């Protein structure tokens, strides 16, 4: 486990938040740092991410997820599919305490970590499920379903479309979002928009893919 230098990491995180023009208060920044510290600590045992260096975690994981936050401005009830170590779900939950964020993963050790973060950071807006998304049943469907490097877009919408509210949308965090993957989407799903993301300190292609059902 690499040394977690909170002061240095805080500087990088705060500069990134400033570059992204996000309005986060000191308490939210501290929670993001607490989350990073927990991710770094648990990662050595649970292998939550292949990224081992906390400095890289800031850029590759937290700032990458924070860059997507503005896309969720109208969302009230969000599901993060294949949440893994909580990206982007946990970052969204900290950034938007007014928004309900559910996270689902099939791997018990990952959801155990997510529940630990929820408890330690006192995130009342977080719900964690341990199961396949195809088997998920909810009383209130989600207005946005998101995922980050989770699966082919067709699988993503096929597996989770049954818990998306009418008029809701999928927002997938992708690298290049290849055209053939977008074109393979089953009816009635269509890509509404492909939005490039600028992640502070990251020299790599990142995109948001917005998918909605096209009305007949």
Beta strands, then each sheet from edge to edge (+ up, - down):
strand 1: 77-81
strand 2: 100-105
strand 3: 126-130
strand 4: 142-148
strand 5: 164-174
strand 6: 189-196
strand 7: 207-213
sheet 1: 3+ 2+ 1+ 4+ 5+ 7- 6+
end
